[in-house]
Amino acid sequence: MTVSGGLRWPGGPGLPVRGACEHTFVRWSNLTIEAEAGRRLPGYRDAIVRHFDAPEALDTTFYEVEARSALNRVPKASRMPFRWTINPYRGCSHACRYCFARPTHAYLGLDAAGDFERQIIVKVNLPEVLRAELRRPSWRREHVALGTNTDPYQWVEGRYRLMRGVWEAMRDFRNPCSVLTKSPLLLRDLDLMRQLVEVTEFSAALSVPTIDEKAWRATEPRTPHPRARLEAVAELNRNGIPTGVLVAPLMPGINDDPRQVEEILVAATEAGATSIAGIGLHLRGEVRSVFMEWLKSYRPDLVERYEELYARGAYLPRAERQRLAGLVRKLGPPRSRWTRTADAARPALARGRTRRRGAPGEWRTHGRGAAGRQAGGAGRAAGGERSAPVGTGGGRPGADTGGGALGQGAQGTLF
């Protein structure tokens, strides 16, 4: 068994093991590891290549790298509601056809289509690096958003468990934070989240673009079931973790049926969601070609319509944005009921942060919590320029600032 980067697999007779943090090695009987000659990732000197003999990962390659920074600064011009992000993984096995983070793989010499889904970068030392950065005297305990790039609770998190180390660090340093995900795997860390809300501001949001089986399987082929996500929203809120729902992206002709949207909003309200936000589909950079190629095979009848809708750029025309915004505005839960569910779930430290209307074209329900603001910010993030290549972080050249969506030039609209 061989390893790239000069690191030898632990456990072999007489094989030396380099001193490393607790997250450097992950041991399972169903793991294989190999060296790939000539493979180098920009920003990293060495990458350890791993494969897992699990059905969900048989055709996926994971690159273990050592990050030089954990906290990534979001450019001020991006108009995000948060200034810092953390990204444990690059690439995402969820394989969402519309994912706005896809272009970031180009900086690694990989493509935005299949490579983004099957070549995953794992920052194995991220929890330790994060602790060192939070300990710096210059750090001012600003809010940190997770899930603004690829999903921190994608399949491989069940193996590496990096998020537990992240939450432990945030708890120990009492640092405000939030998370956006498509996976109920975050319930694994419910114990740490309950500790977080006791010492700092913390909230979560689950992305639920559709609950229609056909649309879900077509647009998000490797994600957990949408109803499982809504059940996670309910469980988190029952445990005092303020959790909202992001209905995004709304794609004309695919998941914008008013009856389907209403069903999501009703289910989210019943789950006690503390915020609901909606985002229209953005097709920026390489995402456009990936999405349109998929659309030709899935819904060829919609190709001409989408070419017209996005003929002038990455965003929907104003009239279409207003139509989609109206779906959430008209079908959203009554304010009185919404206020009660939010207050029941949210600790006092978050109350008073109501924001029903934001930037032009943006609309959200009477929700609270940083994750609600993060979910809304994700829509504006989708409009930004791509970030610089991954590798150094901290806002310096080459920083992974949230996945190519958090750059300058965001339009500040959800729809």
Secondary structure per residue as TSV (DSSP state, phi and psi in degrees):
chain	resnum	aa	ss	phi	psi
A	1	M	-	360.0	126.0
A	2	T	-	-117.5	159.0
A	3	V	-	-136.1	139.7
A	4	S	G	-82.8	163.2
A	5	G	G	79.3	11.1
A	6	G	G	80.7	8.0
A	7	L	-	-101.3	130.2
A	8	R	-	-101.9	144.8
A	9	W	-	-64.5	129.2
A	10	P	T	-70.2	147.8
A	11	G	T	106.8	-20.7
A	12	G	S	-72.5	146.2
A	13	P	T	-62.1	121.8
A	14	G	T	74.7	6.0
A	15	L	-	-86.6	126.4
A	16	P	-	-72.9	149.9
A	17	V	-	-124.0	128.6
A	18	R	-	-67.0	140.9
A	19	G	-	-59.5	132.6
A	20	A	-	-153.8	168.7
A	21	C	-	-76.2	171.7
A	22	E	T	-66.2	-18.7
A	23	H	T	-94.4	-3.2
A	24	T	S	-66.3	-42.2
A	25	F	-	-109.7	139.2
A	26	V	-	-127.5	118.8
A	27	R	-	-108.3	119.1
A	28	W	-	-141.0	149.6
A	29	S	T	-68.3	-21.0
A	30	N	T	-98.4	26.4
A	31	L	E	-106.9	137.3
A	32	T	E	-122.3	153.9
A	33	I	E	-139.6	143.0
A	34	E	E	-150.6	164.2
A	35	A	-	-101.0	139.3
A	36	E	-	-114.8	108.1
A	37	A	T	-62.1	134.3
A	38	G	T	85.5	-8.0
A	39	R	-	-83.2	117.6
A	40	R	-	-134.2	135.4
A	41	L	-	-101.6	125.4
A	42	P	T	-54.7	132.5
A	43	G	T	95.4	-10.3
A	44	Y	-	-131.6	133.2
A	45	R	S	-75.7	-37.3
A	46	D	-	-136.9	148.9
A	47	A	-	-138.9	129.3
A	48	I	E	-90.0	129.0
A	49	V	E	-99.9	128.2
A	50	R	E	-129.0	150.8
A	51	H	E	-131.6	144.9
A	52	F	E	-114.3	135.2
A	53	D	-	-86.0	58.0
A	54	A	S	-119.9	144.5
A	55	P	G	-53.7	-35.3
A	56	E	G	-74.6	-12.5
A	57	A	G	-132.9	17.6
A	58	L	T	-61.8	-33.5
A	59	D	T	-109.1	25.1
A	60	T	-	-117.4	138.8
A	61	T	E	-108.9	134.7
A	62	F	E	-115.7	128.8
A	63	Y	E	-106.2	112.7
A	64	E	E	-82.5	123.9
A	65	V	E	-130.6	161.4
A	66	E	-	-104.5	115.5
A	67	A	-	-76.1	144.1
A	68	R	S	-90.9	-13.9
A	69	S	-	-150.4	148.6
A	70	A	S	-107.6	-41.7
A	71	L	-	-85.3	126.5
A	72	N	E	-114.5	125.8
A	73	R	E	-78.9	134.4
A	74	V	-	-91.3	127.9
A	75	P	-	-56.1	139.0
A	76	K	G	-60.0	-33.8
A	77	A	G	-68.5	-11.1
A	78	S	G	-73.1	-18.0
A	79	R	-	62.9	29.8
A	80	M	-	-77.0	154.4
A	81	P	S	-81.5	8.8
A	82	F	-	-143.9	152.7
A	83	R	S	-107.2	-11.8
A	84	W	E	-136.7	145.9
A	85	T	E	-135.1	163.6
A	86	I	E	-133.6	134.0
A	87	N	-	-129.0	97.2
A	88	P	S	-66.1	-27.1
A	89	Y	E	-131.4	150.3
A	90	R	E	-119.5	138.9
A	91	G	S	84.2	160.2
A	92	C	-	-152.8	125.5
A	93	S	T	-75.0	-5.9
A	94	H	T	-62.7	-28.4
A	95	A	-	61.2	32.5
A	96	C	-	-62.0	129.3
A	97	R	T	-62.1	-26.9
A	98	Y	T	-103.3	3.3
A	99	C	-	-55.1	122.9
A	100	F	T	-76.3	-7.8
A	101	A	T	-86.4	-6.0
A	102	R	G	-53.2	-41.8
A	103	P	G	-60.1	-20.6
A	104	T	G	-65.8	-22.6
A	105	H	G	-67.6	-21.6
A	106	A	G	-62.7	-29.1
A	107	Y	G	-70.0	-15.6
A	108	L	G	-100.1	7.9
A	109	G	T	77.1	18.9
A	110	L	-	-116.3	162.1
A	111	D	-	-92.0	165.2
A	112	A	T	-85.1	-4.1
A	113	A	T	-98.1	-101.3
A	114	G	H	-64.6	-38.2
A	115	D	H	-62.6	-39.0
A	116	F	H	-58.7	-34.0
A	117	E	H	-88.5	-24.6
A	118	R	H	-119.1	-4.4
A	119	Q	E	-123.0	96.4
A	120	I	E	-106.8	130.8
A	121	I	E	-94.1	128.2
A	122	V	E	-116.7	119.4
A	123	K	E	-90.4	86.8
A	124	V	T	-66.3	-24.5
A	125	N	T	-101.0	13.3
A	126	L	H	-58.2	-44.9
A	127	P	H	-58.5	-39.7
A	128	E	H	-69.7	-41.4
A	129	V	H	-63.3	-40.5
A	130	L	H	-59.9	-44.9
A	131	R	H	-58.5	-42.0
A	132	A	H	-63.2	-38.4
A	133	E	H	-74.0	-37.8
A	134	L	H	-67.7	-23.0
A	135	R	T	-81.1	-14.0
A	136	R	S	-64.0	138.3
A	137	P	T	-60.1	-26.9
A	138	S	T	-76.9	-16.6
A	139	W	-	-74.1	130.6
A	140	R	-	-107.3	21.5
A	141	R	-	55.5	46.3
A	142	E	-	-77.4	160.3
A	143	H	-	-65.4	138.9
A	144	V	E	-121.7	128.4
A	145	A	E	-106.9	132.2
A	146	L	E	-112.0	149.0
A	147	G	S	90.9	12.3
A	148	T	S	-83.6	-11.5
A	149	N	S	-115.6	-103.9
A	150	T	S	-93.7	165.1
A	151	D	-	-73.8	121.2
A	152	P	T	-70.5	-12.6
A	153	Y	T	-112.0	30.5
A	154	Q	S	-67.5	175.8
A	155	W	T	-50.1	-46.5
A	156	V	T	-67.1	-18.6
A	157	E	H	-61.5	-27.7
A	158	G	H	-65.0	-20.1
A	159	R	H	-93.9	-46.8
A	160	Y	H	-87.7	-26.7
A	161	R	-	55.2	37.2
A	162	L	H	-66.8	-31.4
A	163	M	H	-66.2	-30.4
A	164	R	H	-62.9	-41.2
A	165	G	H	-64.9	-35.7
A	166	V	H	-64.8	-48.9
A	167	W	H	-65.2	-36.4
A	168	E	H	-62.2	-41.7
A	169	A	H	-65.6	-43.9
A	170	M	H	-62.4	-40.1
A	171	R	H	-64.5	-47.9
A	172	D	H	-64.8	-31.7
A	173	F	T	-99.7	5.3
A	174	R	T	52.5	46.2
A	175	N	-	-97.8	126.2
A	176	P	-	-59.5	140.1
A	177	C	E	-160.8	169.3
A	178	S	E	-155.5	166.6
A	179	V	E	-143.8	142.9
A	180	L	E	-122.7	129.6
A	181	T	E	-152.0	165.4
A	182	K	S	-107.3	5.6
A	183	S	-	-119.0	132.2
A	184	P	G	-71.5	0.3
A	185	L	G	-58.1	-23.9
A	186	L	G	-62.0	-18.2
A	187	L	G	-64.4	-22.5
A	188	R	G	-57.0	-31.8
A	189	D	G	-101.1	21.7
A	190	L	H	-58.4	-35.8
A	191	D	H	-61.1	-41.2
A	192	L	H	-72.5	-35.3
A	193	M	H	-65.5	-37.1
A	194	R	H	-65.1	-35.9
A	195	Q	H	-69.5	-36.9
A	196	L	H	-61.9	-46.7
A	197	V	H	-67.9	-14.7
A	198	E	H	-79.3	-23.1
A	199	V	H	-119.5	-13.7
A	200	T	S	-158.7	-178.9
A	201	E	-	-83.3	123.5
A	202	F	E	-145.8	139.3
A	203	S	E	-153.9	165.3
A	204	A	E	-132.7	162.9
A	205	A	E	-147.0	140.5
A	206	L	E	-108.7	133.1
A	207	S	E	-86.8	122.9
A	208	V	-	-134.8	84.7
A	209	P	S	-69.3	-30.9
A	210	T	-	-158.5	155.2
A	211	I	-	-119.7	9.3
A	212	D	-	-76.3	124.6
A	213	E	H	-57.7	-45.2
A	214	K	H	-65.7	-47.5
A	215	A	H	-65.2	-39.6
A	216	W	H	-62.2	-51.7
A	217	R	H	-64.4	-29.2
A	218	A	H	-78.9	-40.1
A	219	T	H	-93.1	-26.1
A	220	E	S	-133.1	66.2
A	221	P	T	-62.2	-20.8
A	222	R	T	-125.3	29.6
A	223	T	S	-101.5	158.5
A	224	P	-	-63.3	157.5
A	225	H	-	-60.4	138.5
A	226	P	H	-56.8	-35.4
A	227	R	H	-70.4	-29.2
A	228	A	H	-66.8	-32.9
A	229	R	H	-67.4	-42.2
A	230	L	H	-65.7	-34.8
A	231	E	H	-65.3	-35.7
A	232	A	H	-65.6	-38.7
A	233	V	H	-57.6	-46.1
A	234	A	H	-63.8	-43.4
A	235	E	H	-64.9	-41.9
A	236	L	H	-63.4	-44.8
A	237	N	H	-66.1	-36.3
A	238	R	H	-61.3	-28.2
A	239	N	T	-95.6	13.8
A	240	G	T	80.8	14.5
A	241	I	-	-97.7	108.7
A	242	P	-	-61.1	117.0
A	243	T	E	-134.8	131.2
A	244	G	E	-114.3	-173.7
A	245	V	E	-130.8	135.2
A	246	L	E	-110.3	114.6
A	247	V	E	-91.5	89.2
A	248	A	E	-161.2	145.1
A	249	P	E	-86.3	151.9
A	250	L	E	-87.8	121.1
A	251	M	-	-114.5	115.7
A	252	P	T	-51.2	127.7
A	253	G	T	81.4	-5.4
A	254	I	T	-113.9	-52.9
A	255	N	T	-135.8	25.7
A	256	D	-	-106.1	16.8
A	257	D	-	-62.3	123.7
A	258	P	H	-54.0	-34.5
A	259	R	H	-68.1	-37.9
A	260	Q	H	-69.8	-41.4
A	261	V	H	-63.4	-42.2
A	262	E	H	-61.3	-38.8
A	263	E	H	-63.0	-38.6
A	264	I	H	-64.7	-45.4
A	265	L	H	-65.0	-39.4
A	266	V	H	-64.8	-45.4
A	267	A	H	-64.2	-38.1
A	268	A	H	-65.6	-39.7
A	269	T	H	-65.6	-44.1
A	270	E	H	-63.1	-27.4
A	271	A	T	-80.7	-0.8
A	272	G	T	77.5	22.3
A	273	A	-	-53.6	133.9
A	274	T	S	-89.2	-5.2
A	275	S	-	-161.7	152.0
A	276	I	E	-136.3	131.3
A	277	A	E	-132.4	151.9
A	278	G	E	-126.6	146.4
A	279	I	E	-137.4	130.2
A	280	G	E	-77.2	155.8
A	281	L	-	-64.1	132.7
A	282	H	-	-111.3	139.3
A	283	L	-	-124.3	89.8
A	284	R	-	-114.3	139.8
A	285	G	T	59.4	-136.7
A	286	E	H	-66.2	-18.6
A	287	V	H	-60.6	-36.1
A	288	R	H	-58.8	-49.2
A	289	S	H	-67.9	-38.9
A	290	V	H	-63.0	-46.5
A	291	F	H	-67.0	-45.2
A	292	M	H	-66.8	-35.8
A	293	E	H	-63.5	-41.9
A	294	W	H	-64.9	-42.2
A	295	L	H	-61.2	-34.7
A	296	K	H	-61.3	-32.0
A	297	S	H	-91.7	-32.1
A	298	Y	H	-85.6	-48.3
A	299	R	-	-137.9	72.7
A	300	P	G	-59.5	-23.3
A	301	D	G	-68.7	-16.2
A	302	L	G	-99.1	-6.4
A	303	V	H	-58.8	-49.3
A	304	E	H	-61.8	-40.6
A	305	R	H	-62.0	-42.9
A	306	Y	H	-69.7	-36.3
A	307	E	H	-62.1	-35.5
A	308	E	H	-73.4	-43.2
A	309	L	H	-62.7	-37.1
A	310	Y	T	-108.8	22.9
A	311	A	T	-65.0	-28.9
A	312	R	T	-102.8	6.5
A	313	G	S	151.7	-162.0
A	314	A	S	-82.9	-9.2
A	315	Y	S	-114.1	153.4
A	316	L	-	-67.9	151.7
A	317	P	-	-61.0	156.1
A	318	R	H	-54.4	-43.8
A	319	A	H	-61.3	-39.4
A	320	E	H	-71.2	-38.0
A	321	R	H	-61.8	-41.1
A	322	Q	H	-66.5	-37.3
A	323	R	H	-63.0	-45.7
A	324	L	H	-66.5	-39.2
A	325	A	H	-61.0	-37.0
A	326	G	H	-63.8	-29.8
A	327	L	H	-61.5	-43.9
A	328	V	H	-75.5	-40.8
A	329	R	H	-65.2	-43.7
A	330	K	H	-77.1	-32.7
A	331	L	H	-97.4	-5.7
A	332	G	S	-63.1	161.2
A	333	P	-	-68.2	152.7
A	334	P	-	-57.9	145.1
A	335	R	H	-61.3	-39.8
A	336	S	H	-62.0	-46.3
A	337	R	H	-66.0	-39.7
A	338	W	H	-61.9	-42.8
A	339	T	H	-62.6	-40.8
A	340	R	H	-64.5	-45.3
A	341	T	H	-66.5	-37.2
A	342	A	H	-66.3	-46.0
A	343	D	H	-64.8	-33.3
A	344	A	H	-69.5	-29.1
A	345	A	H	-96.3	-22.0
A	346	R	S	-103.0	129.9
A	347	P	-	-60.7	161.3
A	348	A	G	-60.6	-27.1
A	349	L	G	-64.7	-20.5
A	350	A	G	-97.4	-11.9
A	351	R	T	-68.9	150.1
A	352	G	T	91.3	-1.1
A	353	R	-	-101.2	45.5
A	354	T	-	-74.1	138.1
A	355	R	-	-150.1	97.2
A	356	R	S	-90.4	-29.7
A	357	R	-	-132.5	132.4
A	358	G	-	-114.0	-125.5
A	359	A	S	-67.2	162.0
A	360	P	T	-52.6	131.4
A	361	G	T	87.4	-4.2
A	362	E	-	-99.2	138.8
A	363	W	-	-146.4	137.8
A	364	R	B	-145.8	165.2
A	365	T	-	-76.3	179.5
A	366	H	S	-76.5	67.3
A	367	G	-	-107.6	169.3
A	368	R	-	-134.2	167.5
A	369	G	S	101.3	151.4
A	370	A	H	-65.8	-33.8
A	371	A	H	-67.2	-31.1
A	372	G	H	-63.4	-43.0
A	373	R	H	-68.1	-36.4
A	374	Q	H	-63.9	-42.8
A	375	A	H	-61.2	-43.5
A	376	G	H	-64.0	-39.1
A	377	G	H	-64.9	-28.5
A	378	A	H	-61.3	-32.5
A	379	G	H	-65.8	-43.0
A	380	R	H	-70.2	-31.6
A	381	A	H	-60.0	-37.8
A	382	A	T	-63.1	-16.2
A	383	G	T	-94.5	-2.7
A	384	G	S	-83.9	171.2
A	385	E	-	-75.7	163.5
A	386	R	-	-69.4	147.6
A	387	S	-	-75.2	169.2
A	388	A	-	-72.0	168.9
A	389	P	-	-57.5	150.6
A	390	V	S	-70.2	151.8
A	391	G	S	151.3	-44.0
A	392	T	S	-111.5	-32.8
A	393	G	-	72.3	-173.8
A	394	G	T	66.1	15.6
A	395	G	T	83.1	0.3
A	396	R	S	-81.4	167.0
A	397	P	T	-54.2	132.2
A	398	G	T	92.9	9.9
A	399	A	-	-78.6	145.3
A	400	D	-	-90.2	91.8
A	401	T	-	-92.6	19.1
A	402	G	S	124.2	8.6
A	403	G	S	101.9	35.5
A	404	G	S	77.0	2.3
A	405	A	S	-116.6	-7.0
A	406	L	S	-106.4	23.8
A	407	G	S	-82.6	-170.8
A	408	Q	S	-75.0	159.6
A	409	G	-	92.9	11.5
A	410	A	-	-62.6	142.3
A	411	Q	-	-83.4	-13.7
A	412	G	-	76.6	25.0
A	413	T	-	-128.5	151.3
A	414	L	-	-90.6	-37.1
A	415	F	-	-114.2	360.0
